[in-house]
Amino acid sequence: MKEFFDSVIRTPGMLFMSLMVVGFTLNAGVQYINATGLEGPNLLAAGCLILGQVAVAVVHQLRRIGQKIPLTLL
């Protein structure tokens, strides 16, 4: 199970998408505190990025299984 989580973390683009999710979520929080009413699009973007992360992880795992690439850690 640890190998699975390590390979998901090492999936290309996951760190970038995680940073963007945090940014959109913080921006939504700031918009909520300022009572601008514009937090909805930011939360929608964060949710879409989370779904995108799941899709990227599933495709990467299926590709890894198909190629039978063993996970090598340093």
PQR file of N, CA, C, O and H, with PARSE charges and radii, in Angstrom:
ATOM      1  N   MET A   1       0.828  -1.191   0.000 -0.4000 1.5000
ATOM      2  CA  MET A   1       0.000   0.000   0.000 -0.0000 2.0000
ATOM      3  C   MET A   1       0.872   1.254   0.000  0.5500 1.7000
ATOM      4  O   MET A   1       0.518   2.263  -0.611 -0.5500 1.4000
ATOM      5  N   LYS A   2       2.023   1.186   0.695 -0.4000 1.5000
ATOM      6  CA  LYS A   2       2.918   2.329   0.721 -0.0000 2.0000
ATOM      7  C   LYS A   2       3.443   2.629  -0.678  0.5500 1.7000
ATOM      8  O   LYS A   2       3.598   3.794  -1.045 -0.5500 1.4000
ATOM      9  H   LYS A   2       2.311   0.367   1.191  0.4000 1.0000
ATOM     10  N   GLU A   3       3.718   1.587  -1.463 -0.4000 1.5000
ATOM     11  CA  GLU A   3       4.190   1.787  -2.835 -0.0000 2.0000
ATOM     12  C   GLU A   3       3.134   2.508  -3.672  0.5500 1.7000
ATOM     13  O   GLU A   3       3.465   3.344  -4.513 -0.5500 1.4000
ATOM     14  H   GLU A   3       3.593   0.641  -1.166  0.4000 1.0000
ATOM     15  N   PHE A   4       1.872   2.183  -3.438 -0.4000 1.5000
ATOM     16  CA  PHE A   4       0.795   2.843  -4.173 -0.0000 2.0000
ATOM     17  C   PHE A   4       0.772   4.334  -3.876  0.5500 1.7000
ATOM     18  O   PHE A   4       0.698   5.148  -4.797 -0.5500 1.4000
ATOM     19  H   PHE A   4       1.603   1.504  -2.755  0.4000 1.0000
ATOM     20  N   PHE A   5       0.836   4.700  -2.602 -0.4000 1.5000
ATOM     21  CA  PHE A   5       0.808   6.116  -2.236 -0.0000 2.0000
ATOM     22  C   PHE A   5       2.051   6.846  -2.729  0.5500 1.7000
ATOM     23  O   PHE A   5       1.968   8.000  -3.150 -0.5500 1.4000
ATOM     24  H   PHE A   5       0.897   4.038  -1.854  0.4000 1.0000
ATOM     25  N   ASP A   6       3.210   6.174  -2.677 -0.4000 1.5000
ATOM     26  CA  ASP A   6       4.429   6.797  -3.187 -0.0000 2.0000
ATOM     27  C   ASP A   6       4.328   7.058  -4.682  0.5500 1.7000
ATOM     28  O   ASP A   6       4.772   8.101  -5.161 -0.5500 1.4000
ATOM     29  H   ASP A   6       3.276   5.237  -2.335  0.4000 1.0000
ATOM     30  N   SER A   7       3.749   6.120  -5.423 -0.4000 1.5000
ATOM     31  CA  SER A   7       3.639   6.319  -6.864 -0.0000 2.0000
ATOM     32  C   SER A   7       2.607   7.388  -7.206  0.5500 1.7000
ATOM     33  O   SER A   7       2.766   8.100  -8.198 -0.5500 1.4000
ATOM     34  H   SER A   7       3.389   5.273  -5.034  0.4000 1.0000
ATOM     35  N   VAL A   8       1.554   7.512  -6.402 -0.4000 1.5000
ATOM     36  CA  VAL A   8       0.564   8.574  -6.644 -0.0000 2.0000
ATOM     37  C   VAL A   8       1.186   9.932  -6.377  0.5500 1.7000
ATOM     38  O   VAL A   8       0.953  10.877  -7.131 -0.5500 1.4000
ATOM     39  H   VAL A   8       1.425   6.934  -5.596  0.4000 1.0000
ATOM     40  N   ILE A   9       1.969  10.044  -5.321 -0.4000 1.5000
ATOM     41  CA  ILE A   9       2.611  11.316  -4.994 -0.0000 2.0000
ATOM     42  C   ILE A   9       3.595  11.703  -6.085  0.5500 1.7000
ATOM     43  O   ILE A   9       3.760  12.885  -6.383 -0.5500 1.4000
ATOM     44  H   ILE A   9       2.158   9.276  -4.708  0.4000 1.0000
ATOM     45  N   ARG A  10       4.249  10.714  -6.682 -0.4000 1.5000
ATOM     46  CA  ARG A  10       5.239  10.989  -7.724 -0.0000 2.0000
ATOM     47  C   ARG A  10       4.612  11.147  -9.108  0.5500 1.7000
ATOM     48  O   ARG A  10       5.334  11.334 -10.087 -0.5500 1.4000
ATOM     49  H   ARG A  10       4.115   9.753  -6.440  0.4000 1.0000
ATOM     50  N   THR A  11       3.300  11.077  -9.207 -0.4000 1.5000
ATOM     51  CA  THR A  11       2.627  11.255 -10.495 -0.0000 2.0000
ATOM     52  C   THR A  11       2.869  12.677 -10.993  0.5500 1.7000
ATOM     53  O   THR A  11       2.701  13.634 -10.239 -0.5500 1.4000
ATOM     54  H   THR A  11       2.713  10.926  -8.411  0.4000 1.0000
ATOM     55  N   PRO A  12       3.263  12.821 -12.255 -0.5600 1.5000
ATOM     56  CA  PRO A  12       3.514  14.168 -12.788  0.2800 2.0000
ATOM     57  C   PRO A  12       2.271  15.067 -12.697  0.5500 1.7000
ATOM     58  O   PRO A  12       1.176  14.667 -13.093 -0.5500 1.4000
ATOM     59  N   GLY A  13       2.451  16.250 -12.186 -0.4000 1.5000
ATOM     60  CA  GLY A  13       1.373  17.221 -12.105 -0.0000 2.0000
ATOM     61  C   GLY A  13       0.608  17.234 -10.796  0.5500 1.7000
ATOM     62  O   GLY A  13      -0.148  18.173 -10.545 -0.5500 1.4000
ATOM     63  H   GLY A  13       3.341  16.574 -11.864  0.4000 1.0000
ATOM     64  N   MET A  14       0.777  16.236  -9.960 -0.4000 1.5000
ATOM     65  CA  MET A  14      -0.004  16.175  -8.713 -0.0000 2.0000
ATOM     66  C   MET A  14       0.379  17.292  -7.753  0.5500 1.7000
ATOM     67  O   MET A  14      -0.499  17.888  -7.129 -0.5500 1.4000
ATOM     68  H   MET A  14       1.391  15.474 -10.164  0.4000 1.0000
ATOM     69  N   LEU A  15       1.652  17.586  -7.621 -0.4000 1.5000
ATOM     70  CA  LEU A  15       2.071  18.645  -6.705 -0.0000 2.0000
ATOM     71  C   LEU A  15       1.549  19.994  -7.181  0.5500 1.7000
ATOM     72  O   LEU A  15       1.055  20.790  -6.383 -0.5500 1.4000
ATOM     73  H   LEU A  15       2.365  17.102  -8.128  0.4000 1.0000
ATOM     74  N   PHE A  16       1.659  20.252  -8.484 -0.4000 1.5000
ATOM     75  CA  PHE A  16       1.178  21.514  -9.042 -0.0000 2.0000
ATOM     76  C   PHE A  16      -0.328  21.661  -8.834  0.5500 1.7000
ATOM     77  O   PHE A  16      -0.804  22.731  -8.456 -0.5500 1.4000
ATOM     78  H   PHE A  16       2.060  19.605  -9.133  0.4000 1.0000
ATOM     79  N   MET A  17      -1.071  20.589  -9.081 -0.4000 1.5000
ATOM     80  CA  MET A  17      -2.521  20.652  -8.906 -0.0000 2.0000
ATOM     81  C   MET A  17      -2.874  20.837  -7.435  0.5500 1.7000
ATOM     82  O   MET A  17      -3.839  21.533  -7.118 -0.5500 1.4000
ATOM     83  H   MET A  17      -0.684  19.720  -9.388  0.4000 1.0000
ATOM     84  N   SER A  18      -2.111  20.228  -6.535 -0.4000 1.5000
ATOM     85  CA  SER A  18      -2.360  20.402  -5.100 -0.0000 2.0000
ATOM     86  C   SER A  18      -2.128  21.849  -4.674  0.5500 1.7000
ATOM     87  O   SER A  18      -2.893  22.403  -3.884 -0.5500 1.4000
ATOM     88  H   SER A  18      -1.328  19.663  -6.793  0.4000 1.0000
ATOM     89  N   LEU A  19      -1.072  22.450  -5.202 -0.4000 1.5000
ATOM     90  CA  LEU A  19      -0.811  23.860  -4.885 -0.0000 2.0000
ATOM     91  C   LEU A  19      -1.930  24.753  -5.404  0.5500 1.7000
ATOM     92  O   LEU A  19      -2.334  25.701  -4.731 -0.5500 1.4000
ATOM     93  H   LEU A  19      -0.451  22.000  -5.843  0.4000 1.0000
ATOM     94  N   MET A  20      -2.428  24.453  -6.592 -0.4000 1.5000
ATOM     95  CA  MET A  20      -3.527  25.246  -7.136 -0.0000 2.0000
ATOM     96  C   MET A  20      -4.807  25.079  -6.314  0.5500 1.7000
ATOM     97  O   MET A  20      -5.548  26.044  -6.125 -0.5500 1.4000
ATOM     98  H   MET A  20      -2.100  23.682  -7.138  0.4000 1.0000
ATOM     99  N   VAL A  21      -5.073  23.868  -5.827 -0.4000 1.5000
ATOM    100  CA  VAL A  21      -6.250  23.644  -4.976 -0.0000 2.0000
ATOM    101  C   VAL A  21      -6.148  24.488  -3.717  0.5500 1.7000
ATOM    102  O   VAL A  21      -7.120  25.124  -3.311 -0.5500 1.4000
ATOM    103  H   VAL A  21      -4.471  23.085  -5.980  0.4000 1.0000
ATOM    104  N   VAL A  22      -4.972  24.496  -3.099 -0.4000 1.5000
ATOM    105  CA  VAL A  22      -4.777  25.296  -1.887 -0.0000 2.0000
ATOM    106  C   VAL A  22      -4.975  26.777  -2.204  0.5500 1.7000
ATOM    107  O   VAL A  22      -5.611  27.495  -1.434 -0.5500 1.4000
ATOM    108  H   VAL A  22      -4.182  23.979  -3.429  0.4000 1.0000
ATOM    109  N   GLY A  23      -4.440  27.231  -3.320 -0.4000 1.5000
ATOM    110  CA  GLY A  23      -4.586  28.639  -3.700 -0.0000 2.0000
ATOM    111  C   GLY A  23      -6.034  29.036  -3.928  0.5500 1.7000
ATOM    112  O   GLY A  23      -6.478  30.075  -3.438 -0.5500 1.4000
ATOM    113  H   GLY A  23      -3.923  26.647  -3.946  0.4000 1.0000
ATOM    114  N   PHE A  24      -6.779  28.215  -4.671 -0.4000 1.5000
ATOM    115  CA  PHE A  24      -8.187  28.525  -4.917 -0.0000 2.0000
ATOM    116  C   PHE A  24      -9.000  28.481  -3.618  0.5500 1.7000
ATOM    117  O   PHE A  24      -9.913  29.285  -3.426 -0.5500 1.4000
ATOM    118  H   PHE A  24      -6.418  27.371  -5.069  0.4000 1.0000
ATOM    119  N   THR A  25      -8.668  27.548  -2.738 -0.4000 1.5000
ATOM    120  CA  THR A  25      -9.400  27.447  -1.472 -0.0000 2.0000
ATOM    121  C   THR A  25      -9.117  28.662  -0.592  0.5500 1.7000
ATOM    122  O   THR A  25     -10.032  29.217   0.017 -0.5500 1.4000
ATOM    123  H   THR A  25      -7.927  26.895  -2.895  0.4000 1.0000
ATOM    124  N   LEU A  26      -7.857  29.073  -0.525 -0.4000 1.5000
ATOM    125  CA  LEU A  26      -7.534  30.275   0.258 -0.0000 2.0000
ATOM    126  C   LEU A  26      -8.193  31.511  -0.334  0.5500 1.7000
ATOM    127  O   LEU A  26      -8.683  32.370   0.399 -0.5500 1.4000
ATOM    128  H   LEU A  26      -7.114  28.623  -1.020  0.4000 1.0000
ATOM    129  N   ASN A  27      -8.206  31.599  -1.645 -0.4000 1.5000
ATOM    130  CA  ASN A  27      -8.855  32.737  -2.291 -0.0000 2.0000
ATOM    131  C   ASN A  27     -10.352  32.741  -1.990  0.5500 1.7000
ATOM    132  O   ASN A  27     -10.938  33.800  -1.769 -0.5500 1.4000
ATOM    133  H   ASN A  27      -7.809  30.900  -2.240  0.4000 1.0000
ATOM    134  N   ALA A  28     -10.968  31.567  -1.982 -0.4000 1.5000
ATOM    135  CA  ALA A  28     -12.393  31.492  -1.630 -0.0000 2.0000
ATOM    136  C   ALA A  28     -12.619  31.944  -0.194  0.5500 1.7000
ATOM    137  O   ALA A  28     -13.601  32.626   0.102 -0.5500 1.4000
ATOM    138  H   ALA A  28     -10.492  30.706  -2.163  0.4000 1.0000
ATOM    139  N   GLY A  29     -11.702  31.561   0.702 -0.4000 1.5000
ATOM    140  CA  GLY A  29     -11.818  31.998   2.097 -0.0000 2.0000
ATOM    141  C   GLY A  29     -11.709  33.499   2.239  0.5500 1.7000
ATOM    142  O   GLY A  29     -12.455  34.109   3.005 -0.5500 1.4000
ATOM    143  H   GLY A  29     -10.905  31.007   0.462  0.4000 1.0000
ATOM    144  N   VAL A  30     -10.790  34.097   1.510 -0.4000 1.5000
ATOM    145  CA  VAL A  30     -10.631  35.550   1.553 -0.0000 2.0000
ATOM    146  C   VAL A  30     -11.873  36.223   0.979  0.5500 1.7000
ATOM    147  O   VAL A  30     -12.342  37.221   1.526 -0.5500 1.4000
ATOM    148  H   VAL A  30     -10.184  33.601   0.888  0.4000 1.0000
ATOM    149  N   GLN A  31     -12.404  35.694  -0.106 -0.4000 1.5000
ATOM    150  CA  GLN A  31     -13.616  36.274  -0.693 -0.0000 2.0000
ATOM    151  C   GLN A  31     -14.798  36.162   0.278  0.5500 1.7000
ATOM    152  O   GLN A  31     -15.628  37.067   0.367 -0.5500 1.4000
ATOM    153  H   GLN A  31     -12.022  34.883  -0.550  0.4000 1.0000
ATOM    154  N   TYR A  32     -14.862  35.044   1.000 -0.4000 1.5000
ATOM    155  CA  TYR A  32     -15.945  34.859   1.980 -0.0000 2.0000
ATOM    156  C   TYR A  32     -15.809  35.857   3.131  0.5500 1.7000
ATOM    157  O   TYR A  32     -16.792  36.455   3.567 -0.5500 1.4000
ATOM    158  H   TYR A  32     -14.188  34.308   0.928  0.4000 1.0000
ATOM    159  N   ILE A  33     -14.577  36.028   3.615 -0.4000 1.5000
ATOM    160  CA  ILE A  33     -14.350  36.972   4.721 -0.0000 2.0000
ATOM    161  C   ILE A  33     -14.689  38.395   4.290  0.5500 1.7000
ATOM    162  O   ILE A  33     -15.256  39.162   5.069 -0.5500 1.4000
ATOM    163  H   ILE A  33     -13.778  35.543   3.261  0.4000 1.0000
ATOM    164  N   ASN A  34     -14.346  38.747   3.064 -0.4000 1.5000
ATOM    165  CA  ASN A  34     -14.631  40.092   2.560 -0.0000 2.0000
ATOM    166  C   ASN A  34     -16.076  40.267   2.121  0.5500 1.7000
ATOM    167  O   ASN A  34     -16.470  41.368   1.735 -0.5500 1.4000
ATOM    168  H   ASN A  34     -13.885  38.124   2.432  0.4000 1.0000
ATOM    169  N   ALA A  35     -16.864  39.223   2.172 -0.4000 1.5000
ATOM    170  CA  ALA A  35     -18.291  39.240   1.837 -0.0000 2.0000
ATOM    171  C   ALA A  35     -18.546  39.778   0.424  0.5500 1.7000
ATOM    172  O   ALA A  35     -19.457  40.578   0.213 -0.5500 1.4000
ATOM    173  H   ALA A  35     -16.544  38.329   2.486  0.4000 1.0000
ATOM    174  N   THR A  36     -17.736  39.334  -0.534 -0.4000 1.5000
ATOM    175  CA  THR A  36     -17.928  39.771  -1.913 -0.0000 2.0000
ATOM    176  C   THR A  36     -18.915  38.877  -2.655  0.5500 1.7000
ATOM    177  O   THR A  36     -19.461  39.277  -3.684 -0.5500 1.4000
ATOM    178  H   THR A  36     -16.996  38.684  -0.362  0.4000 1.0000
ATOM    179  N   GLY A  37     -19.146  37.690  -2.149 -0.4000 1.5000
ATOM    180  CA  GLY A  37     -20.066  36.759  -2.806 -0.0000 2.0000
ATOM    181  C   GLY A  37     -19.451  36.048  -4.001  0.5500 1.7000
ATOM    182  O   GLY A  37     -20.170  35.440  -4.794 -0.5500 1.4000
ATOM    183  H   GLY A  37     -18.703  37.365  -1.314  0.4000 1.0000
ATOM    184  N   LEU A  38     -18.129  36.116  -4.142 -0.4000 1.5000
ATOM    185  CA  LEU A  38     -17.455  35.503  -5.288 -0.0000 2.0000
ATOM    186  C   LEU A  38     -16.660  34.251  -4.909  0.5500 1.7000
ATOM    187  O   LEU A  38     -15.743  33.858  -5.629 -0.5500 1.4000
ATOM    188  H   LEU A  38     -17.545  36.610  -3.498  0.4000 1.0000
ATOM    189  N   GLU A  39     -17.005  33.630  -3.792 -0.4000 1.5000
ATOM    190  CA  GLU A  39     -16.256  32.443  -3.387 -0.0000 2.0000
ATOM    191  C   GLU A  39     -16.675  31.194  -4.157  0.5500 1.7000
ATOM    192  O   GLU A  39     -15.925  30.219  -4.208 -0.5500 1.4000
ATOM    193  H   GLU A  39     -17.750  33.949  -3.207  0.4000 1.0000
ATOM    194  N   GLY A  40     -17.852  31.215  -4.750 -0.4000 1.5000
ATOM    195  CA  GLY A  40     -18.371  30.051  -5.474 -0.0000 2.0000
ATOM    196  C   GLY A  40     -17.485  29.582  -6.616  0.5500 1.7000
ATOM    197  O   GLY A  40     -17.157  28.397  -6.678 -0.5500 1.4000
ATOM    198  H   GLY A  40     -18.461  32.007  -4.709  0.4000 1.0000
ATOM    199  N   PRO A  41     -17.084  30.471  -7.526 -0.5600 1.5000
ATOM    200  CA  PRO A  41     -16.220  30.026  -8.625  0.2800 2.0000
ATOM    201  C   PRO A  41     -14.875  29.470  -8.160  0.5500 1.7000
ATOM    202  O   PRO A  41     -14.330  28.553  -8.774 -0.5500 1.4000
ATOM    203  N   ASN A  42     -14.349  30.023  -7.083 -0.4000 1.5000
ATOM    204  CA  ASN A  42     -13.078  29.523  -6.564 -0.0000 2.0000
ATOM    205  C   ASN A  42     -13.239  28.121  -5.985  0.5500 1.7000
ATOM    206  O   ASN A  42     -12.380  27.263  -6.188 -0.5500 1.4000
ATOM    207  H   ASN A  42     -14.792  30.769  -6.584  0.4000 1.0000
ATOM    208  N   LEU A  43     -14.325  27.885  -5.273 -0.4000 1.5000
ATOM    209  CA  LEU A  43     -14.569  26.550  -4.732 -0.0000 2.0000
ATOM    210  C   LEU A  43     -14.865  25.554  -5.847  0.5500 1.7000
ATOM    211  O   LEU A  43     -14.474  24.390  -5.760 -0.5500 1.4000
ATOM    212  H   LEU A  43     -15.023  28.582  -5.108  0.4000 1.0000
ATOM    213  N   LEU A  44     -15.548  26.003  -6.886 -0.4000 1.5000
ATOM    214  CA  LEU A  44     -15.809  25.140  -8.031 -0.0000 2.0000
ATOM    215  C   LEU A  44     -14.502  24.754  -8.719  0.5500 1.7000
ATOM    216  O   LEU A  44     -14.317  23.596  -9.092 -0.5500 1.4000
ATOM    217  H   LEU A  44     -15.865  26.949  -6.956  0.4000 1.0000
ATOM    218  N   ALA A  45     -13.605  25.706  -8.888 -0.4000 1.5000
ATOM    219  CA  ALA A  45     -12.306  25.424  -9.500 -0.0000 2.0000
ATOM    220  C   ALA A  45     -11.500  24.448  -8.644  0.5500 1.7000
ATOM    221  O   ALA A  45     -10.865  23.536  -9.172 -0.5500 1.4000
ATOM    222  H   ALA A  45     -13.755  26.648  -8.585  0.4000 1.0000
ATOM    223  N   ALA A  46     -11.525  24.639  -7.317 -0.4000 1.5000
ATOM    224  CA  ALA A  46     -10.802  23.728  -6.429 -0.0000 2.0000
ATOM    225  C   ALA A  46     -11.388  22.322  -6.518  0.5500 1.7000
ATOM    226  O   ALA A  46     -10.644  21.342  -6.557 -0.5500 1.4000
ATOM    227  H   ALA A  46     -12.041  25.380  -6.888  0.4000 1.0000
ATOM    228  N   GLY A  47     -12.698  22.216  -6.550 -0.4000 1.5000
ATOM    229  CA  GLY A  47     -13.333  20.901  -6.670 -0.0000 2.0000
ATOM    230  C   GLY A  47     -13.009  20.222  -7.985  0.5500 1.7000
ATOM    231  O   GLY A  47     -12.780  19.014  -8.023 -0.5500 1.4000
ATOM    232  H   GLY A  47     -13.303  23.012  -6.518  0.4000 1.0000
ATOM    233  N   CYS A  48     -12.989  20.990  -9.063 -0.4000 1.5000
ATOM    234  CA  CYS A  48     -12.632  20.420 -10.376 -0.0000 2.0000
ATOM    235  C   CYS A  48     -11.187  19.954 -10.390  0.5500 1.7000
ATOM    236  O   CYS A  48     -10.874  18.932 -10.999 -0.5500 1.4000
ATOM    237  H   CYS A  48     -13.175  21.972  -9.033  0.4000 1.0000
ATOM    238  N   LEU A  49     -10.307  20.684  -9.731 -0.4000 1.5000
ATOM    239  CA  LEU A  49      -8.914  20.256  -9.660 -0.0000 2.0000
ATOM    240  C   LEU A  49      -8.766  18.967  -8.860  0.5500 1.7000
ATOM    241  O   LEU A  49      -7.937  18.122  -9.199 -0.5500 1.4000
ATOM    242  H   LEU A  49     -10.561  21.515  -9.236  0.4000 1.0000
ATOM    243  N   ILE A  50      -9.554  18.809  -7.812 -0.4000 1.5000
ATOM    244  CA  ILE A  50      -9.501  17.571  -7.031 -0.0000 2.0000
ATOM    245  C   ILE A  50      -9.971  16.395  -7.887  0.5500 1.7000
ATOM    246  O   ILE A  50      -9.361  15.326  -7.861 -0.5500 1.4000
ATOM    247  H   ILE A  50     -10.227  19.495  -7.537  0.4000 1.0000
ATOM    248  N   LEU A  51     -11.044  16.586  -8.640 -0.4000 1.5000
ATOM    249  CA  LEU A  51     -11.500  15.527  -9.539 -0.0000 2.0000
ATOM    250  C   LEU A  51     -10.449  15.239 -10.611  0.5500 1.7000
ATOM    251  O   LEU A  51     -10.251  14.087 -10.995 -0.5500 1.4000
ATOM    252  H   LEU A  51     -11.539  17.455  -8.662  0.4000 1.0000
ATOM    253  N   GLY A  52      -9.786  16.275 -11.087 -0.4000 1.5000
ATOM    254  CA  GLY A  52      -8.716  16.088 -12.055 -0.0000 2.0000
ATOM    255  C   GLY A  52      -7.550  15.310 -11.479  0.5500 1.7000
ATOM    256  O   GLY A  52      -6.943  14.492 -12.171 -0.5500 1.4000
ATOM    257  H   GLY A  52      -9.948  17.211 -10.775  0.4000 1.0000
ATOM    258  N   GLN A  53      -7.230  15.558 -10.215 -0.4000 1.5000
ATOM    259  CA  GLN A  53      -6.163  14.804  -9.560 -0.0000 2.0000
ATOM    260  C   GLN A  53      -6.512  13.324  -9.481  0.5500 1.7000
ATOM    261  O   GLN A  53      -5.665  12.465  -9.728 -0.5500 1.4000
ATOM    262  H   GLN A  53      -7.723  16.222  -9.653  0.4000 1.0000
ATOM    263  N   VAL A  54      -7.747  13.034  -9.140 -0.4000 1.5000
ATOM    264  CA  VAL A  54      -8.176  11.632  -9.059 -0.0000 2.0000
ATOM    265  C   VAL A  54      -8.068  10.980 -10.435  0.5500 1.7000
ATOM    266  O   VAL A  54      -7.584   9.855 -10.554 -0.5500 1.4000
ATOM    267  H   VAL A  54      -8.435  13.732  -8.940  0.4000 1.0000
ATOM    268  N   ALA A  55      -8.514  11.680 -11.466 -0.4000 1.5000
ATOM    269  CA  ALA A  55      -8.451  11.125 -12.819 -0.0000 2.0000
ATOM    270  C   ALA A  55      -7.005  10.900 -13.257  0.5500 1.7000
ATOM    271  O   ALA A  55      -6.695   9.864 -13.845 -0.5500 1.4000
ATOM    272  H   ALA A  55      -8.907  12.594 -11.370  0.4000 1.0000
ATOM    273  N   VAL A  56      -6.122  11.853 -12.979 -0.4000 1.5000
ATOM    274  CA  VAL A  56      -4.719  11.701 -13.351 -0.0000 2.0000
ATOM    275  C   VAL A  56      -4.087  10.529 -12.606  0.5500 1.7000
ATOM    276  O   VAL A  56      -3.323   9.762 -13.192 -0.5500 1.4000
ATOM    277  H   VAL A  56      -6.374  12.694 -12.501  0.4000 1.0000
ATOM    278  N   ALA A  57      -4.396  10.386 -11.333 -0.4000 1.5000
ATOM    279  CA  ALA A  57      -3.834   9.278 -10.554 -0.0000 2.0000
ATOM    280  C   ALA A  57      -4.317   7.938 -11.090  0.5500 1.7000
ATOM    281  O   ALA A  57      -3.527   6.999 -11.193 -0.5500 1.4000
ATOM    282  H   ALA A  57      -5.017  11.009 -10.857  0.4000 1.0000
ATOM    283  N   VAL A  58      -5.592   7.829 -11.431 -0.4000 1.5000
ATOM    284  CA  VAL A  58      -6.129   6.558 -11.946 -0.0000 2.0000
ATOM    285  C   VAL A  58      -5.485   6.225 -13.287  0.5500 1.7000
ATOM    286  O   VAL A  58      -5.075   5.085 -13.506 -0.5500 1.4000
ATOM    287  H   VAL A  58      -6.234   8.592 -11.348  0.4000 1.0000
ATOM    288  N   VAL A  59      -5.391   7.188 -14.175 -0.4000 1.5000
ATOM    289  CA  VAL A  59      -4.788   6.937 -15.488 -0.0000 2.0000
ATOM    290  C   VAL A  59      -3.318   6.558 -15.335  0.5500 1.7000
ATOM    291  O   VAL A  59      -2.832   5.655 -16.017 -0.5500 1.4000
ATOM    292  H   VAL A  59      -5.724   8.114 -13.997  0.4000 1.0000
ATOM    293  N   HIS A  60      -2.614   7.241 -14.445 -0.4000 1.5000
ATOM    294  CA  HIS A  60      -1.202   6.930 -14.238 -0.0000 2.0000
ATOM    295  C   HIS A  60      -1.029   5.515 -13.684  0.5500 1.7000
ATOM    296  O   HIS A  60      -0.130   4.787 -14.105 -0.5500 1.4000
ATOM    297  H   HIS A  60      -3.009   7.974 -13.890  0.4000 1.0000
ATOM    298  N   GLN A  61      -1.885   5.128 -12.743 -0.4000 1.5000
ATOM    299  CA  GLN A  61      -1.781   3.780 -12.177 -0.0000 2.0000
ATOM    300  C   GLN A  61      -2.108   2.713 -13.224  0.5500 1.7000
ATOM    301  O   GLN A  61      -1.442   1.680 -13.285 -0.5500 1.4000
ATOM    302  H   GLN A  61      -2.615   5.719 -12.401  0.4000 1.0000
ATOM    303  N   LEU A  62      -3.131   2.960 -14.047 -0.4000 1.5000
ATOM    304  CA  LEU A  62      -3.468   2.001 -15.093 -0.0000 2.0000
ATOM    305  C   LEU A  62      -2.326   1.881 -16.102  0.5500 1.7000
ATOM    306  O   LEU A  62      -2.012   0.785 -16.567 -0.5500 1.4000
ATOM    307  H   LEU A  62      -3.673   3.799 -13.997  0.4000 1.0000
ATOM    308  N   ARG A  63      -1.723   2.991 -16.429 -0.4000 1.5000
ATOM    309  CA  ARG A  63      -0.591   2.970 -17.354 -0.0000 2.0000
ATOM    310  C   ARG A  63       0.585   2.214 -16.749  0.5500 1.7000
ATOM    311  O   ARG A  63       1.255   1.445 -17.438 -0.5500 1.4000
ATOM    312  H   ARG A  63      -1.979   3.881 -16.051  0.4000 1.0000
ATOM    313  N   ARG A  64       0.832   2.431 -15.474 -0.4000 1.5000
ATOM    314  CA  ARG A  64       1.932   1.747 -14.790 -0.0000 2.0000
ATOM    315  C   ARG A  64       1.688   0.244 -14.729  0.5500 1.7000
ATOM    316  O   ARG A  64       2.611  -0.550 -14.909 -0.5500 1.4000
ATOM    317  H   ARG A  64       0.287   3.056 -14.915  0.4000 1.0000
ATOM    318  N   ILE A  65       0.447  -0.137 -14.476 -0.4000 1.5000
ATOM    319  CA  ILE A  65       0.109  -1.566 -14.437 -0.0000 2.0000
ATOM    320  C   ILE A  65       0.263  -2.167 -15.834  0.5500 1.7000
ATOM    321  O   ILE A  65       0.776  -3.276 -15.983 -0.5500 1.4000
ATOM    322  H   ILE A  65      -0.302   0.508 -14.330  0.4000 1.0000
ATOM    323  N   GLY A  66      -0.186  -1.429 -16.862 -0.4000 1.5000
ATOM    324  CA  GLY A  66      -0.093  -1.926 -18.228 -0.0000 2.0000
ATOM    325  C   GLY A  66       1.326  -2.106 -18.698  0.5500 1.7000
ATOM    326  O   GLY A  66       1.606  -3.029 -19.462 -0.5500 1.4000
ATOM    327  H   GLY A  66      -0.603  -0.528 -16.741  0.4000 1.0000
ATOM    328  N   GLN A  67       2.231  -1.252 -18.265 -0.4000 1.5000
ATOM    329  CA  GLN A  67       3.627  -1.353 -18.679 -0.0000 2.0000
ATOM    330  C   GLN A  67       4.439  -2.237 -17.752  0.5500 1.7000
ATOM    331  O   GLN A  67       5.581  -2.583 -18.056 -0.5500 1.4000
ATOM    332  H   GLN A  67       2.003  -0.502 -17.644  0.4000 1.0000
ATOM    333  N   LYS A  68       3.846  -2.607 -16.612 -0.4000 1.5000
ATOM    334  CA  LYS A  68       4.510  -3.439 -15.601 -0.0000 2.0000
ATOM    335  C   LYS A  68       5.830  -2.834 -15.161  0.5500 1.7000
ATOM    336  O   LYS A  68       6.854  -3.514 -15.091 -0.5500 1.4000
ATOM    337  H   LYS A  68       2.918  -2.326 -16.365  0.4000 1.0000
ATOM    338  N   ILE A  69       5.786  -1.537 -14.866 -0.4000 1.5000
ATOM    339  CA  ILE A  69       6.976  -0.823 -14.412 -0.0000 2.0000
ATOM    340  C   ILE A  69       7.042  -0.951 -12.878  0.5500 1.7000
ATOM    341  O   ILE A  69       6.128  -0.508 -12.183 -0.5500 1.4000
ATOM    342  H   ILE A  69       4.955  -0.985 -14.923  0.4000 1.0000
ATOM    343  N   PRO A  70       8.095  -1.542 -12.366 -0.5600 1.5000
ATOM    344  CA  PRO A  70       8.197  -1.616 -10.906  0.2800 2.0000
ATOM    345  C   PRO A  70       8.541  -0.251 -10.320  0.5500 1.7000
ATOM    346  O   PRO A  70       9.220   0.554 -10.957 -0.5500 1.4000
ATOM    347  N   LEU A  71       8.081  -0.004  -9.133 -0.4000 1.5000
ATOM    348  CA  LEU A  71       8.368   1.251  -8.459 -0.0000 2.0000
ATOM    349  C   LEU A  71       9.744   1.154  -7.818  0.5500 1.7000
ATOM    350  O   LEU A  71       9.982   0.284  -6.979 -0.5500 1.4000
ATOM    351  H   LEU A  71       7.530  -0.658  -8.615  0.4000 1.0000
ATOM    352  N   THR A  72      10.631   2.024  -8.201 -0.4000 1.5000
ATOM    353  CA  THR A  72      11.969   2.030  -7.618 -0.0000 2.0000
ATOM    354  C   THR A  72      12.132   3.304  -6.821  0.5500 1.7000
ATOM    355  O   THR A  72      11.991   4.405  -7.353 -0.5500 1.4000
ATOM    356  H   THR A  72      10.437   2.730  -8.882  0.4000 1.0000
ATOM    357  N   LEU A  73      12.424   3.154  -5.573 -0.4000 1.5000
ATOM    358  CA  LEU A  73      12.643   4.297  -4.699 -0.0000 2.0000
ATOM    359  C   LEU A  73      14.143   4.467  -4.473  0.5500 1.7000
ATOM    360  O   LEU A  73      14.909   3.507  -4.541 -0.5500 1.4000
ATOM    361  H   LEU A  73      12.540   2.259  -5.141  0.4000 1.0000
ATOM    362  N   LEU A  74      14.537   5.684  -4.210 -0.4000 1.5000
ATOM    363  CA  LEU A  74      15.957   5.962  -4.024 -0.0000 2.0000
ATOM    364  C   LEU A  74      16.509   5.323  -2.801  0.5500 1.7000
ATOM    365  O   LEU A  74      17.697   5.468  -2.511 -0.5500 1.4000
ATOM    366  H   LEU A  74      13.914   6.465  -4.155  0.4000 1.0000
TER
END
